[in-house]
Amino acid sequence: MKQKKLNFLVVGKILREKNISIFTLKTFKQIFPVSSWQASYFLEAYTKKGFFRRLKKGLYALENATLDEKEIANALYRPSYLSLEYVLAKNSIIPERAYIVSSVTTKPTRFFEIADKGFSYLKIKRVAFVGYRSNQENLGGKTVYTLVAEPEKALVDYLYFVVLGRKKLNDRLVLKNLNKKKIIRYARLFQRKKLLILIDKLYDRK
C-alpha cells in the first residue's frame, strides 16, 4: 500500500484488519511504506488528537482498542516474558493478588507505569531465559499471543531474586501442584547454590 498521505480512517481499518493494536514505529512503516518523518509526524499528530495512545517512546496503541495487561507487558520491553509474582498469583502459588505486572528480561531492569498500572522487568541471565510458553487468548474479538512463564519457572525466577535479597520470601507458597524435578532443572541454570538450598528447605517444610 503506497500513498503520499496517510488517512487515519484507512490506517485504523488496516491495523484492525491485521489484528494489530500495539505497534512500533518500525512496524508501522512496514505496513505503511512512507518515510520515517511522515510516519512519526502522523503518529504524533494523531496521538495528540486522541486517536493513538503512546505507551512509551516509539510504542503506540490504537486508543479505542481493547488492551490486555499481558499484551502490554510483552510489548513494552523485549525480550521479556511474564513471570514472578504475577504468574505465581495467577496459578494460586501465592494467595495474594499481584498488583504489579511482573516480567523477566535479559536487558537492564526497568519499570513502567501506564494508566496507573505498574509493569516491572527484572534482569536474569541469558542462559536462564527459558521455561516460558506462548499463550493464545481471545481478547475483545482478537487473538492475542503472550509469552508467559511455566509455573515452575515463575517460582524459580522469584526465588532467585529472594536469594539475591531483592525480594522477600512469601511464607505461604503452595507447591503441591508443581513439578519439583522441573523446578530443580530450571534452578540449576542460575548456577546459585543458595537457590537450590532454598528450594530444598521449602520442600522440607511441607
DRENPA-3360 file (N, C-alpha, C; in nm, 2 decimals, always signed):
BEGIN
1 = MKQKKLNF = +0.08/-0.12/+0.00/+0.00/+0.00/+0.00/+0.09/+0.12/+0.00 ~ +0.10/+0.19/-0.11/+0.18/+0.31/-0.12/+0.10/+0.43/-0.13 ~ +0.13/+0.53/-0.05/+0.05/+0.65/-0.06/+0.13/+0.77/-0.01 ~ +0.10/+0.89/-0.06/+0.18/+1.00/-0.02/+0.13/+1.06/+0.11 ~ +0.00/+1.04/+0.14/-0.06/+1.10/+0.26/-0.14/+0.99/+0.33 ~ -0.11/+0.98/+0.46/-0.18/+0.88/+0.54/-0.32/+0.94/+0.59 ~ -0.42/+0.85/+0.58/-0.55/+0.89/+0.63/-0.58/+0.80/+0.75 ~ -0.62/+0.87/+0.86/-0.64/+0.79/+0.98/-0.75/+0.68/+0.97;
9 = LVVGKILR = -0.86/+0.71/+0.90/-0.96/+0.61/+0.89/-0.91/+0.48/+0.82 ~ -0.83/+0.51/+0.71/-0.77/+0.40/+0.64/-0.67/+0.32/+0.72 ~ -0.59/+0.40/+0.79/-0.48/+0.34/+0.88/-0.55/+0.25/+0.99 ~ -0.65/+0.31/+1.06/-0.72/+0.24/+1.16/-0.78/+0.11/+1.11 ~ -0.84/+0.12/+1.00/-0.91/+0.00/+0.94/-0.81/-0.11/+0.91 ~ -0.69/-0.07/+0.85/-0.59/-0.17/+0.81/-0.53/-0.23/+0.94 ~ -0.50/-0.15/+1.04/-0.45/-0.21/+1.16/-0.54/-0.31/+1.23 ~ -0.67/-0.27/+1.23/-0.77/-0.37/+1.29/-0.78/-0.49/+1.20;
17 = EKNISIFT = -0.77/-0.48/+1.07/-0.78/-0.60/+0.98/-0.66/-0.69/+1.01 ~ -0.55/-0.63/+1.04/-0.43/-0.71/+1.06/-0.41/-0.75/+1.21 ~ -0.52/-0.73/+1.29/-0.52/-0.77/+1.43/-0.41/-0.70/+1.51 ~ -0.37/-0.58/+1.47/-0.27/-0.51/+1.54/-0.32/-0.39/+1.62 ~ -0.30/-0.40/+1.75/-0.35/-0.29/+1.84/-0.23/-0.22/+1.90 ~ -0.11/-0.28/+1.92/+0.01/-0.22/+1.97/+0.12/-0.24/+1.86 ~ +0.19/-0.13/+1.84/+0.29/-0.13/+1.73/+0.40/-0.03/+1.75 ~ +0.51/-0.06/+1.69/+0.63/+0.03/+1.70/+0.63/+0.12/+1.57;
25 = LKTFKQIF = +0.71/+0.22/+1.57/+0.73/+0.30/+1.45/+0.78/+0.21/+1.34 ~ +0.87/+0.12/+1.37/+0.92/+0.03/+1.26/+0.81/-0.06/+1.20 ~ +0.72/-0.11/+1.29/+0.61/-0.20/+1.24/+0.52/-0.11/+1.15 ~ +0.49/+0.01/+1.20/+0.40/+0.10/+1.13/+0.46/+0.12/+0.99 ~ +0.59/+0.15/+0.97/+0.65/+0.17/+0.84/+0.65/+0.05/+0.75 ~ +0.65/-0.07/+0.81/+0.65/-0.19/+0.73/+0.51/-0.21/+0.67 ~ +0.40/-0.16/+0.74/+0.27/-0.17/+0.69/+0.23/-0.06/+0.60 ~ +0.28/+0.06/+0.63/+0.25/+0.18/+0.55/+0.39/+0.24/+0.50;
33 = PVSSWQAS = +0.43/+0.20/+0.38/+0.56/+0.24/+0.33/+0.57/+0.39/+0.30 ~ +0.59/+0.47/+0.41/+0.61/+0.61/+0.40/+0.75/+0.64/+0.47 ~ +0.79/+0.76/+0.46/+0.92/+0.80/+0.52/+0.91/+0.80/+0.67 ~ +1.02/+0.79/+0.74/+1.02/+0.79/+0.88/+0.96/+0.92/+0.93 ~ +0.99/+1.03/+0.86/+0.94/+1.16/+0.90/+0.79/+1.16/+0.90 ~ +0.73/+1.11/+0.78/+0.59/+1.11/+0.77/+0.52/+1.02/+0.87 ~ +0.58/+0.90/+0.90/+0.52/+0.81/+1.00/+0.52/+0.88/+1.14 ~ +0.64/+0.93/+1.18/+0.65/+1.00/+1.31/+0.55/+1.11/+1.32;
41 = YFLEAYTK = +0.55/+1.20/+1.22/+0.46/+1.31/+1.22/+0.31/+1.27/+1.24 ~ +0.27/+1.17/+1.16/+0.13/+1.12/+1.16/+0.10/+1.06/+1.30 ~ +0.19/+0.98/+1.35/+0.16/+0.92/+1.48/+0.15/+1.02/+1.59 ~ +0.24/+1.12/+1.59/+0.24/+1.22/+1.70/+0.12/+1.31/+1.69 ~ +0.08/+1.35/+1.56/-0.03/+1.43/+1.54/-0.16/+1.37/+1.59 ~ -0.18/+1.24/+1.55/-0.30/+1.17/+1.59/-0.30/+1.12/+1.73 ~ -0.18/+1.11/+1.79/-0.18/+1.09/+1.94/-0.23/+1.21/+2.01 ~ -0.19/+1.33/+1.97/-0.24/+1.45/+2.03/-0.39/+1.46/+2.01;
49 = KGFFRRLK = -0.44/+1.41/+1.90/-0.59/+1.42/+1.88/-0.66/+1.31/+1.95 ~ -0.59/+1.22/+2.02/-0.66/+1.12/+2.09/-0.69/+0.99/+2.02 ~ -0.64/+0.97/+1.90/-0.67/+0.85/+1.82/-0.57/+0.74/+1.85 ~ -0.45/+0.78/+1.89/-0.35/+0.68/+1.94/-0.31/+0.71/+2.08 ~ -0.26/+0.61/+2.15/-0.20/+0.62/+2.28/-0.06/+0.59/+2.28 ~ +0.03/+0.67/+2.33/+0.17/+0.64/+2.34/+0.20/+0.57/+2.47 ~ +0.24/+0.44/+2.45/+0.27/+0.36/+2.57/+0.41/+0.39/+2.63 ~ +0.50/+0.42/+2.54/+0.63/+0.47/+2.57/+0.69/+0.53/+2.44;
57 = KGLYALEN = +0.81/+0.58/+2.44/+0.87/+0.64/+2.32/+0.88/+0.53/+2.21 ~ +0.82/+0.56/+2.10/+0.83/+0.47/+1.99/+0.73/+0.35/+1.99 ~ +0.64/+0.34/+2.09/+0.54/+0.24/+2.10/+0.40/+0.29/+2.12 ~ +0.32/+0.26/+2.03/+0.18/+0.32/+2.02/+0.07/+0.21/+2.03 ~ -0.05/+0.25/+2.06/-0.16/+0.16/+2.06/-0.28/+0.24/+2.00 ~ -0.37/+0.17/+1.94/-0.50/+0.23/+1.90/-0.58/+0.27/+2.03 ~ -0.62/+0.39/+2.04/-0.68/+0.44/+2.16/-0.81/+0.36/+2.20 ~ -0.89/+0.32/+2.10/-1.01/+0.25/+2.13/-1.00/+0.10/+2.13;
65 = ATLDEKEI = -0.87/+0.05/+2.12/-0.85/-0.09/+2.12/-0.86/-0.15/+2.26 ~ -0.91/-0.27/+2.27/-0.92/-0.34/+2.40/-0.78/-0.40/+2.43 ~ -0.71/-0.35/+2.52/-0.57/-0.39/+2.55/-0.57/-0.47/+2.68 ~ -0.51/-0.59/+2.68/-0.49/-0.67/+2.80/-0.35/-0.64/+2.86 ~ -0.34/-0.64/+2.99/-0.22/-0.61/+3.06/-0.11/-0.70/+3.02 ~ -0.14/-0.83/+2.99/-0.03/-0.92/+2.95/+0.02/-0.88/+2.81 ~ -0.07/-0.84/+2.72/-0.03/-0.80/+2.59/+0.06/-0.67/+2.60 ~ +0.02/-0.58/+2.68/+0.11/-0.46/+2.70/+0.24/-0.50/+2.76;
73 = ANALYRPS = +0.24/-0.58/+2.86/+0.37/-0.62/+2.92/+0.47/-0.68/+2.82 ~ +0.42/-0.77/+2.74/+0.51/-0.83/+2.64/+0.56/-0.73/+2.54 ~ +0.48/-0.63/+2.50/+0.52/-0.53/+2.40/+0.61/-0.42/+2.46 ~ +0.59/-0.39/+2.58/+0.67/-0.27/+2.64/+0.82/-0.29/+2.64 ~ +0.86/-0.41/+2.67/+1.01/-0.43/+2.69/+1.04/-0.57/+2.64 ~ +1.12/-0.57/+2.53/+1.16/-0.70/+2.47/+1.31/-0.72/+2.47 ~ +1.35/-0.85/+2.49/+1.27/-0.97/+2.51/+1.23/-0.98/+2.66 ~ +1.11/-1.03/+2.68/+1.06/-1.05/+2.82/+0.95/-1.15/+2.81;
81 = YLSLEYVL = +0.93/-1.21/+2.93/+0.81/-1.30/+2.94/+0.75/-1.27/+3.08 ~ +0.62/-1.29/+3.10/+0.56/-1.27/+3.23/+0.60/-1.38/+3.33 ~ +0.63/-1.34/+3.45/+0.68/-1.43/+3.55/+0.66/-1.38/+3.69 ~ +0.74/-1.43/+3.78/+0.75/-1.38/+3.92/+0.61/-1.38/+3.99 ~ +0.58/-1.28/+4.07/+0.45/-1.28/+4.15/+0.33/-1.28/+4.06 ~ +0.34/-1.22/+3.94/+0.22/-1.21/+3.86/+0.17/-1.35/+3.82 ~ +0.27/-1.43/+3.77/+0.23/-1.57/+3.73/+0.20/-1.66/+3.85 ~ +0.28/-1.64/+3.96/+0.25/-1.72/+4.08/+0.11/-1.69/+4.13;
89 = AKNSIIPE = +0.07/-1.57/+4.13/-0.07/-1.53/+4.17/-0.17/-1.60/+4.08 ~ -0.15/-1.59/+3.95/-0.25/-1.64/+3.85/-0.26/-1.79/+3.87 ~ -0.16/-1.86/+3.92/-0.16/-2.00/+3.94/-0.18/-2.05/+4.08 ~ -0.22/-1.95/+4.17/-0.26/-1.98/+4.31/-0.14/-2.04/+4.38 ~ -0.02/-2.00/+4.34/+0.10/-2.05/+4.42/+0.13/-1.95/+4.53 ~ +0.09/-1.83/+4.52/+0.08/-1.74/+4.63/-0.06/-1.69/+4.64 ~ -0.11/-1.67/+4.76/-0.26/-1.64/+4.78/-0.29/-1.49/+4.75 ~ -0.19/-1.41/+4.75/-0.22/-1.26/+4.73/-0.23/-1.23/+4.58;
97 = RAYIVSSV = -0.31/-1.13/+4.55/-0.32/-1.07/+4.42/-0.20/-0.99/+4.38 ~ -0.15/-1.00/+4.26/-0.03/-0.93/+4.22/-0.08/-0.79/+4.16 ~ -0.04/-0.68/+4.22/-0.08/-0.55/+4.17/+0.02/-0.50/+4.06 ~ +0.14/-0.56/+4.06/+0.23/-0.52/+3.95/+0.24/-0.63/+3.85 ~ +0.24/-0.60/+3.72/+0.26/-0.70/+3.62/+0.41/-0.72/+3.60 ~ +0.45/-0.83/+3.65/+0.60/-0.86/+3.66/+0.64/-0.95/+3.55 ~ +0.76/-0.92/+3.50/+0.82/-1.00/+3.39/+0.97/-1.01/+3.42 ~ +1.04/-1.10/+3.35/+1.18/-1.10/+3.35/+1.23/-1.08/+3.21;
105 = TTKPTRFF = +1.36/-1.03/+3.20/+1.42/-0.99/+3.07/+1.57/-1.02/+3.08 ~ +1.63/-1.02/+2.97/+1.78/-1.02/+2.96/+1.84/-0.88/+2.95 ~ +1.75/-0.78/+2.94/+1.80/-0.65/+2.94/+1.80/-0.58/+3.08 ~ +1.86/-0.46/+3.09/+1.86/-0.40/+3.22/+1.72/-0.39/+3.29 ~ +1.72/-0.39/+3.42/+1.59/-0.38/+3.49/+1.52/-0.25/+3.46 ~ +1.39/-0.26/+3.44/+1.31/-0.13/+3.41/+1.18/-0.14/+3.48 ~ +1.11/-0.02/+3.49/+0.98/-0.02/+3.55/+0.90/+0.09/+3.47 ~ +0.78/+0.06/+3.43/+0.69/+0.15/+3.35/+0.56/+0.16/+3.43;
113 = EIADKGFS = +0.50/+0.28/+3.41/+0.36/+0.29/+3.46/+0.27/+0.34/+3.35 ~ +0.17/+0.27/+3.33/+0.07/+0.30/+3.22/-0.07/+0.30/+3.28 ~ -0.14/+0.41/+3.27/-0.28/+0.42/+3.32/-0.28/+0.36/+3.46 ~ -0.19/+0.41/+3.55/-0.19/+0.37/+3.69/-0.16/+0.22/+3.72 ~ -0.11/+0.16/+3.62/-0.07/+0.01/+3.63/+0.08/+0.00/+3.62 ~ +0.14/-0.07/+3.71/+0.29/-0.08/+3.71/+0.33/-0.21/+3.63 ~ +0.44/-0.19/+3.55/+0.49/-0.30/+3.48/+0.64/-0.31/+3.51 ~ +0.68/-0.42/+3.58/+0.82/-0.43/+3.62/+0.90/-0.54/+3.54;
121 = YLKIKRVA = +1.03/-0.52/+3.52/+1.11/-0.61/+3.44/+1.24/-0.63/+3.51 ~ +1.27/-0.75/+3.56/+1.39/-0.78/+3.63/+1.48/-0.86/+3.54 ~ +1.61/-0.83/+3.55/+1.71/-0.89/+3.46/+1.76/-1.03/+3.51 ~ +1.76/-1.13/+3.42/+1.81/-1.26/+3.46/+1.92/-1.30/+3.35 ~ +2.00/-1.40/+3.38/+2.10/-1.44/+3.29/+2.03/-1.49/+3.16 ~ +2.10/-1.47/+3.05/+2.05/-1.52/+2.92/+2.03/-1.67/+2.92 ~ +2.12/-1.74/+2.98/+2.11/-1.89/+2.98/+1.98/-1.94/+3.06 ~ +1.93/-1.85/+3.15/+1.81/-1.88/+3.23/+1.69/-1.83/+3.16;
129 = FVGYRSNQ = +1.70/-1.77/+3.05/+1.58/-1.71/+2.98/+1.51/-1.82/+2.90 ~ +1.45/-1.91/+2.98/+1.38/-2.03/+2.92/+1.26/-2.06/+3.01 ~ +1.19/-2.16/+2.98/+1.08/-2.20/+3.07/+0.95/-2.12/+3.05 ~ +0.93/-2.07/+2.93/+0.81/-1.99/+2.91/+0.74/-2.05/+2.78 ~ +0.61/-2.01/+2.77/+0.54/-2.06/+2.65/+0.46/-1.95/+2.59 ~ +0.41/-1.97/+2.47/+0.33/-1.87/+2.40/+0.18/-1.91/+2.43 ~ +0.11/-1.82/+2.50/-0.03/-1.85/+2.53/-0.12/-1.77/+2.42 ~ -0.22/-1.84/+2.38/-0.32/-1.78/+2.28/-0.45/-1.75/+2.35;
137 = ENLGGKTV = -0.50/-1.63/+2.34/-0.63/-1.59/+2.41/-0.71/-1.51/+2.31 ~ -0.84/-1.51/+2.33/-0.92/-1.42/+2.25/-0.96/-1.31/+2.34 ~ -0.92/-1.19/+2.31/-0.95/-1.07/+2.39/-1.01/-0.96/+2.30 ~ -1.14/-0.93/+2.34/-1.21/-0.83/+2.27/-1.23/-0.86/+2.12 ~ -1.24/-0.99/+2.09/-1.27/-1.03/+1.95/-1.14/-1.04/+1.87 ~ -1.02/-1.03/+1.93/-0.90/-1.05/+1.86/-0.81/-1.16/+1.93 ~ -0.73/-1.22/+1.85/-0.64/-1.32/+1.90/-0.51/-1.26/+1.95 ~ -0.47/-1.29/+2.07/-0.35/-1.23/+2.13/-0.26/-1.34/+2.18;
145 = YTLVAEPE = -0.13/-1.33/+2.14/-0.03/-1.42/+2.19/+0.06/-1.36/+2.29 ~ +0.08/-1.42/+2.40/+0.16/-1.36/+2.51/+0.26/-1.47/+2.56 ~ +0.38/-1.43/+2.59/+0.48/-1.51/+2.65/+0.47/-1.52/+2.80 ~ +0.45/-1.64/+2.85/+0.42/-1.65/+3.00/+0.50/-1.77/+3.05 ~ +0.57/-1.74/+3.17/+0.65/-1.85/+3.23/+0.56/-1.97/+3.27 ~ +0.62/-2.09/+3.26/+0.55/-2.20/+3.33/+0.55/-2.17/+3.48 ~ +0.46/-2.23/+3.55/+0.45/-2.20/+3.70/+0.58/-2.23/+3.77 ~ +0.64/-2.35/+3.73/+0.77/-2.38/+3.79/+0.88/-2.28/+3.77;
153 = KALVDYLY = +0.89/-2.23/+3.64/+0.99/-2.13/+3.61/+0.96/-2.00/+3.68 ~ +0.83/-1.96/+3.69/+0.80/-1.84/+3.76/+0.84/-1.84/+3.90 ~ +0.83/-1.96/+3.97/+0.87/-1.98/+4.10/+1.02/-1.97/+4.11 ~ +1.09/-2.03/+4.02/+1.24/-2.03/+4.03/+1.29/-1.88/+4.01 ~ +1.23/-1.81/+3.91/+1.27/-1.67/+3.89/+1.25/-1.59/+4.01 ~ +1.14/-1.62/+4.08/+1.10/-1.54/+4.20/+1.20/-1.58/+4.31 ~ +1.23/-1.70/+4.33/+1.32/-1.75/+4.44/+1.47/-1.70/+4.41 ~ +1.50/-1.68/+4.29/+1.63/-1.63/+4.25/+1.65/-1.49/+4.31;
161 = FVVLGRKK = +1.55/-1.41/+4.30/+1.56/-1.27/+4.35/+1.54/-1.27/+4.50 ~ +1.48/-1.37/+4.56/+1.48/-1.38/+4.70/+1.62/-1.41/+4.75 ~ +1.69/-1.50/+4.69/+1.83/-1.53/+4.72/+1.92/-1.41/+4.71 ~ +1.89/-1.33/+4.61/+1.97/-1.21/+4.59/+1.94/-1.10/+4.69 ~ +1.83/-1.12/+4.77/+1.79/-1.02/+4.86/+1.71/-0.91/+4.81 ~ +1.66/-0.93/+4.68/+1.58/-0.82/+4.62/+1.43/-0.85/+4.63 ~ +1.39/-0.96/+4.69/+1.25/-0.99/+4.72/+1.24/-1.06/+4.85 ~ +1.13/-1.04/+4.92/+1.11/-1.11/+5.04/+1.03/-1.24/+5.02;
169 = LNDRLVLK = +1.07/-1.34/+5.09/+1.01/-1.47/+5.07/+0.87/-1.48/+5.12 ~ +0.78/-1.51/+5.04/+0.64/-1.53/+5.08/+0.63/-1.66/+5.16 ~ +0.59/-1.66/+5.28/+0.58/-1.79/+5.36/+0.46/-1.87/+5.34 ~ +0.38/-1.83/+5.24/+0.26/-1.91/+5.21/+0.26/-1.97/+5.07 ~ +0.37/-2.00/+5.02/+0.38/-2.06/+4.89/+0.31/-2.20/+4.89 ~ +0.24/-2.22/+4.78/+0.17/-2.35/+4.77/+0.24/-2.43/+4.65 ~ +0.31/-2.53/+4.69/+0.40/-2.61/+4.59/+0.34/-2.74/+4.55 ~ +0.23/-2.78/+4.61/+0.18/-2.92/+4.59/+0.15/-2.96/+4.44;
177 = NLNKKKII = +0.12/-2.86/+4.36/+0.08/-2.89/+4.22/+0.20/-2.87/+4.12 ~ +0.32/-2.84/+4.18/+0.43/-2.81/+4.09/+0.52/-2.94/+4.08 ~ +0.59/-2.94/+3.97/+0.69/-3.05/+3.94/+0.82/-3.01/+3.99 ~ +0.86/-3.08/+4.10/+0.99/-3.05/+4.17/+1.11/-3.07/+4.08 ~ +1.11/-3.18/+4.00/+1.22/-3.21/+3.91/+1.24/-3.09/+3.81 ~ +1.13/-3.04/+3.76/+1.14/-2.93/+3.67/+1.19/-2.80/+3.74 ~ +1.15/-2.78/+3.86/+1.20/-2.67/+3.94/+1.35/-2.68/+3.96 ~ +1.40/-2.79/+3.99/+1.54/-2.81/+4.01/+1.62/-2.79/+3.88;
185 = RYARLFQR = +1.56/-2.84/+3.77/+1.63/-2.82/+3.64/+1.64/-2.68/+3.61 ~ +1.53/-2.60/+3.63/+1.54/-2.46/+3.60/+1.63/-2.39/+3.70 ~ +1.63/-2.43/+3.82/+1.72/-2.36/+3.92/+1.86/-2.37/+3.89 ~ +1.90/-2.49/+3.84/+2.04/-2.51/+3.81/+2.10/-2.42/+3.70 ~ +2.01/-2.36/+3.62/+2.05/-2.27/+3.51/+2.11/-2.14/+3.57 ~ +2.07/-2.11/+3.69/+2.11/-1.98/+3.76/+2.25/-2.00/+3.82 ~ +2.29/-2.12/+3.84/+2.43/-2.15/+3.90/+2.44/-2.08/+4.03 ~ +2.34/-2.10/+4.12/+2.34/-2.04/+4.25/+2.31/-2.15/+4.35;
193 = KKLLILID = +2.41/-2.19/+4.43/+2.39/-2.30/+4.52/+2.29/-2.26/+4.63 ~ +2.28/-2.14/+4.67/+2.18/-2.09/+4.77/+2.04/-2.11/+4.72 ~ +2.02/-2.10/+4.59/+1.89/-2.12/+4.53/+1.85/-2.26/+4.54 ~ +1.93/-2.35/+4.52/+1.90/-2.50/+4.53/+1.88/-2.53/+4.68 ~ +1.95/-2.47/+4.77/+1.94/-2.49/+4.91/+1.80/-2.44/+4.95 ~ +1.76/-2.32/+4.91/+1.63/-2.27/+4.94/+1.52/-2.36/+4.90 ~ +1.53/-2.41/+4.78/+1.42/-2.49/+4.72/+1.41/-2.62/+4.81 ~ +1.52/-2.68/+4.85/+1.52/-2.80/+4.93/+1.45/-2.76/+5.07;
201 = KLYDRK = +1.48/-2.65/+5.12/+1.42/-2.61/+5.25/+1.27/-2.59/+5.24 ~ +1.23/-2.54/+5.13/+1.08/-2.52/+5.11/+1.01/-2.65/+5.10 ~ +1.07/-2.75/+5.04/+1.01/-2.88/+5.03/+1.02/-2.96/+5.16 ~ +1.12/-2.93/+5.24/+1.14/-3.00/+5.37/+1.03/-2.95/+5.46 ~ +0.98/-2.82/+5.44/+0.88/-2.77/+5.53/+0.74/-2.83/+5.51 ~ +0.72/-2.89/+5.39/+0.59/-2.94/+5.36/+0.54/-3.05/+5.45;
% end
